[in-house]
Protein backbone atom coordinates (compact mmCIF):
# COMPACT_ATOMS: atom_id res chain seq x y z
CA UNK A 1 0.00 0.00 0.00
CA UNK A 2 1.16 3.52 -0.72
CA UNK A 3 1.41 6.09 2.06
CA UNK A 4 1.77 9.86 1.86
CA UNK A 5 4.03 11.41 4.47
CA UNK A 6 3.26 15.11 4.97
CA UNK A 7 6.47 16.65 6.30
CA UNK A 8 5.64 19.58 8.54
CA UNK A 9 7.92 22.19 10.03
CA UNK A 10 7.37 24.86 12.65
CA UNK A 11 9.23 27.65 10.86
CA UNK A 12 8.02 28.56 7.39
CA UNK A 13 11.48 29.06 5.97
CA UNK A 14 14.39 26.93 4.91
CA UNK A 15 17.93 27.67 6.06
CA UNK A 16 19.90 29.95 3.76
CA UNK A 17 21.50 27.87 0.97
CA UNK A 18 25.24 27.41 1.44
CA UNK A 19 25.11 27.61 5.23
CA UNK A 20 26.18 24.87 7.61
CA UNK A 21 22.57 24.61 8.84
CA UNK A 22 21.32 24.02 5.28
CA UNK A 23 24.01 21.39 4.67
CA UNK A 24 23.13 19.57 7.90
CA UNK A 25 19.42 19.57 7.10
CA UNK A 26 20.03 18.38 3.53
CA UNK A 27 22.31 15.57 4.74
CA UNK A 28 19.76 14.39 7.31
CA UNK A 29 16.98 14.22 4.72
CA UNK A 30 19.25 12.56 2.14
CA UNK A 31 20.24 9.88 4.65
CA UNK A 32 16.67 8.69 5.20
CA UNK A 33 15.67 9.20 1.55
CA UNK A 34 18.60 7.06 0.38
CA UNK A 35 17.76 4.40 2.99
CA UNK A 36 14.16 4.31 1.76
CA UNK A 37 15.33 4.04 -1.87
CA UNK A 38 17.74 1.22 -0.98
CA UNK A 39 14.92 -0.61 0.86
CA UNK A 40 12.73 -0.25 -2.24
CA UNK A 41 9.93 1.70 -0.53
CA UNK A 42 10.58 5.21 -1.87
CA UNK A 43 8.17 6.30 -4.62
CA UNK A 44 8.76 10.08 -4.56
CA UNK A 45 9.92 12.82 -2.22
CA UNK A 46 10.36 16.59 -2.49
CA UNK A 47 10.49 19.77 -0.44
CA UNK A 48 7.96 22.54 -0.98
CA UNK A 49 8.52 26.28 -1.25
CA UNK A 50 7.46 28.44 1.73
CA UNK A 51 3.77 29.26 2.11
CA UNK A 52 4.43 32.77 0.76
CA UNK A 53 4.55 31.10 -2.67
CA UNK A 54 1.18 29.37 -2.17
CA UNK A 55 -1.95 30.17 -4.12
CA UNK A 56 -5.28 28.89 -2.84
CA UNK A 57 -8.20 28.23 -5.20
CA UNK A 58 -11.81 28.03 -4.02
CA UNK A 59 -14.96 27.78 -6.09
CA UNK A 60 -18.06 29.21 -4.42
CA UNK A 61 -21.38 29.72 -6.15
CA UNK A 62 -19.78 29.06 -9.52
CA UNK A 63 -17.16 31.80 -8.95
CA UNK A 64 -13.46 30.99 -8.74
CA UNK A 65 -11.73 32.78 -5.89
CA UNK A 66 -7.94 32.93 -5.95
CA UNK A 67 -5.90 33.99 -2.91
CA UNK A 68 -2.15 34.47 -2.85
CA UNK A 69 -1.62 32.67 0.45
CA UNK A 70 -2.00 29.28 2.08
CA UNK A 71 -5.46 27.89 2.78
CA UNK A 72 -5.07 28.29 6.54
CA UNK A 73 -2.90 29.99 9.12
CA UNK A 74 -1.42 27.28 11.32
CA UNK A 75 1.49 26.67 13.69
CA UNK A 76 3.07 23.98 11.51
CA UNK A 77 3.66 24.41 7.80
CA UNK A 78 3.73 21.74 5.14
CA UNK A 79 7.36 21.66 4.09
CA UNK A 80 7.47 18.63 1.82
CA UNK A 81 6.16 15.19 1.12
CA UNK A 82 7.26 11.62 0.65
CA UNK A 83 5.33 8.80 -0.96
CA UNK A 84 6.32 5.32 0.16
CA UNK A 85 5.16 1.84 -0.83
CA UNK A 86 5.03 -0.08 2.46
CA UNK A 87 3.70 -3.48 3.46
CA UNK A 88 1.50 -1.96 6.15
CA UNK A 89 0.95 1.06 8.41
CA UNK A 90 3.50 -0.21 10.95
CA UNK A 91 6.26 -0.14 8.33
CA UNK A 92 5.15 3.31 7.14
CA UNK A 93 5.27 4.63 10.70
CA UNK A 94 8.78 3.25 11.21
CA UNK A 95 9.99 5.12 8.11
CA UNK A 96 8.13 8.30 9.09
CA UNK A 97 9.83 8.30 12.48
CA UNK A 98 13.24 8.44 10.74
CA UNK A 99 12.40 11.60 8.77
CA UNK A 100 13.96 14.69 10.38
CA UNK A 101 10.64 16.58 10.38
CA UNK A 102 9.36 14.10 12.98
CA UNK A 103 12.02 15.36 15.40
CA UNK A 104 11.31 19.09 15.18
CA UNK A 105 7.67 19.29 14.00
CA UNK A 106 5.64 16.32 12.71
CA UNK A 107 5.10 13.83 9.93
CA UNK A 108 1.47 13.02 9.13
CA UNK A 109 1.10 9.56 7.57
CA UNK A 110 -1.93 8.91 5.39
CA UNK A 111 -2.79 5.91 3.24
CA UNK A 112 -3.33 6.76 -0.41
CA UNK A 113 -6.60 5.52 -1.87
CA UNK A 114 -5.83 3.12 -4.71
CA UNK A 115 -6.92 4.50 -8.06
CA UNK A 116 -9.75 2.63 -9.66
CA UNK A 117 -10.03 2.35 -13.44
CA UNK A 118 -13.03 4.12 -14.99
CA UNK A 119 -16.07 1.92 -15.58
RALIN-V247290 format. One record per residue. N is the residue number from 0. D_FIRST is the distance of its C-alpha to the first C-alpha in whole Angstrom. Layout:
BEGIN
N | D_FIRST
N | D_FIRST
END
This chain:
BEGIN
0 | 0
1 | 4
2 | 7
3 | 10
4 | 13
5 | 16
6 | 19
7 | 22
8 | 26
9 | 29
10 | 31
11 | 31
12 | 32
13 | 31
14 | 34
15 | 36
16 | 35
17 | 37
18 | 38
19 | 37
20 | 35
21 | 33
22 | 32
23 | 31
24 | 28
25 | 27
26 | 28
27 | 26
28 | 23
29 | 23
30 | 23
31 | 20
32 | 18
33 | 20
34 | 19
35 | 15
36 | 16
37 | 18
38 | 15
39 | 13
40 | 10
41 | 12
42 | 11
43 | 14
44 | 16
45 | 20
46 | 22
47 | 24
48 | 28
49 | 29
50 | 30
51 | 33
52 | 32
53 | 29
54 | 31
55 | 30
56 | 30
57 | 31
58 | 32
59 | 35
60 | 37
61 | 36
62 | 37
63 | 35
64 | 35
65 | 34
66 | 35
67 | 35
68 | 33
69 | 29
70 | 29
71 | 29
72 | 31
73 | 30
74 | 30
75 | 27
76 | 26
77 | 23
78 | 23
79 | 20
80 | 16
81 | 14
82 | 10
83 | 8
84 | 6
85 | 6
86 | 6
87 | 7
88 | 9
89 | 11
90 | 10
91 | 9
92 | 13
93 | 15
94 | 14
95 | 15
96 | 18
97 | 19
98 | 19
99 | 23
100 | 22
101 | 21
102 | 25
103 | 27
104 | 25
105 | 21
106 | 18
107 | 16
108 | 12
109 | 11
110 | 7
111 | 8
112 | 9
113 | 8
114 | 12
115 | 14
116 | 17
117 | 20
118 | 22
END
